[in-house]
Amino acid sequence: MPSALSLSIVLAVFGLIVPPLTAAPPADKSLAALSAESRAETLMEKVVLLLKTKQYAEALRLLAEAEAISPGDPTTRNAKAAALIQTDRFDEAEGILTDLIAENPQFFQANYNMGEILFLKKDYPAAVAHFQRMQNVHGPLPLIRFKRMLCEILSNDTVSAEITLRTFRFPADAPAWYFAYAAMALFHGDRSEAKALMDTATRIHGKDGTALFVETITDSELSK
């Protein structure tokens, strides 16, 4: 089961406003007094907090409630797929994401989660192709280029990885720039250089701004 991916999915993929972890979720008794839309939004805020604290079963329970309030809502369905990924229920998650992408091929969050499934299943060539398609649609976002480059490295396609690495520009592509070079350093066995790059990025951009990149590298075979 992925050790730290939940924060990546929550912060980078849901696209929700996430309350601080120290904030208490709204009391359940207050939900009945809210409109259906407000109830669904409140449930989703609680789901985000539950995923960040790895309470996946409870997150799925609340997602079922949210689905009952707003059947077919894309954000809720994508969140359910993200929660299923956390428990290695990849086939169920993939089915949901496939439907979402068929309905809206440009749905960034669903496409990103589909790429995460390929990444976690270690189907790196397919993940490279997937993130390249995302880049074709959404443009050369640093996050997508970083994910593609990491999959190229893990596919042992170092030529392509080096070409992708050279597309990063400093400081425009920070913090991705730091982590792209850190990933290549890890590939070449230079852990001290990789750590220095990641530490610098975290010091400048903060933990929230770098968590996704840190977790992606930590969950990859490069850190093993």
Residue pairs with C-beta under 8 A, 6 or more apart in sequence:
1 86
1 87
1 88
2 85
2 86
2 120
2 219
3 218
3 219
4 215
4 218
4 219
5 85
5 86
5 116
5 120
5 215
5 219
6 51
6 52
6 54
6 56
6 82
6 86
7 52
7 211
7 212
7 215
8 116
8 211
8 212
8 215
8 216
9 51
9 82
9 85
9 86
9 113
9 116
10 16
10 18
10 48
10 51
10 52
10 82
11 18
11 208
11 211
11 212
12 112
12 143
12 212
13 78
13 82
13 109
13 112
13 113
14 44
14 48
14 75
14 78
14 79
14 82
14 109
15 75
15 109
16 44
16 45
16 48
16 75
17 45
18 45
18 48
18 49
18 52
19 45
19 48
19 49
21 49
21 52
21 53
25 45
25 46
25 49
26 42
26 45
26 46
30 42
31 39
31 42
31 43
34 42
36 69
36 70
37 70
39 69
40 66
40 69
40 70
40 73
40 76
43 62
43 63
43 65
43 66
43 69
44 66
44 75
44 76
44 79
46 62
47 59
47 62
47 63
47 66
47 79
47 83
50 56
50 58
50 59
50 62
51 59
51 82
51 83
51 86
54 86
56 83
56 86
56 87
59 83
60 80
60 83
60 84
63 76
63 79
63 80
63 83
66 73
66 76
66 79
67 73
67 76
67 77
67 80
70 76
74 100
74 103
74 104
74 107
74 110
75 109
77 96
77 99
77 100
78 96
78 97
78 100
78 107
78 109
78 110
78 113
80 93
80 96
81 92
81 93
81 94
81 96
81 97
81 100
81 110
81 113
82 93
82 113
84 90
84 92
84 93
84 96
85 93
85 113
85 116
85 117
85 120
90 117
90 120
90 121
93 113
93 117
94 114
94 117
97 110
97 111
97 113
97 114
97 117
98 114
100 107
100 110
101 107
101 110
101 111
101 114
104 110
105 137
106 137
106 138
108 134
108 138
111 130
111 133
111 134
111 137
112 134
114 130
115 127
115 130
115 131
115 134
115 147
118 124
118 126
118 127
118 130
119 127
119 147
119 151
119 220
120 219
122 154
122 221
124 151
124 152
124 154
124 155
125 151
125 155
127 147
127 148
127 151
128 148
128 151
128 152
128 155
128 157
128 160
131 144
131 147
131 148
131 151
132 148
134 144
135 141
135 144
135 145
135 148
138 144
140 167
142 168
142 173
142 176
142 177
143 176
143 212
145 164
145 167
145 168
145 173
145 176
145 180
146 176
146 179
146 180
146 183
146 213
146 216
147 216
148 164
149 161
149 164
149 165
149 180
149 183
150 183
150 216
150 217
150 220
150 222
152 158
152 160
152 161
152 164
153 161
153 183
153 184
153 187
153 222
154 220
154 221
154 222
158 187
161 184
161 187
162 184
164 180
165 180
165 181
165 184
168 176
168 177
168 180
168 181
169 177
170 177
171 177
173 180
174 201
174 204
174 205
175 201
175 204
175 205
175 209
175 210
175 213
176 213
178 197
178 198
178 200
178 201
178 213
179 197
179 198
179 201
179 210
179 213
179 214
179 216
179 217
181 197
182 193
182 194
182 195
182 197
182 198
182 201
182 217
183 194
183 217
183 220
183 222
185 191
185 193
185 194
185 197
186 194
186 217
186 222
186 223
187 222
198 210
198 213
198 214
198 217
201 210
201 213
202 210
202 214
217 223
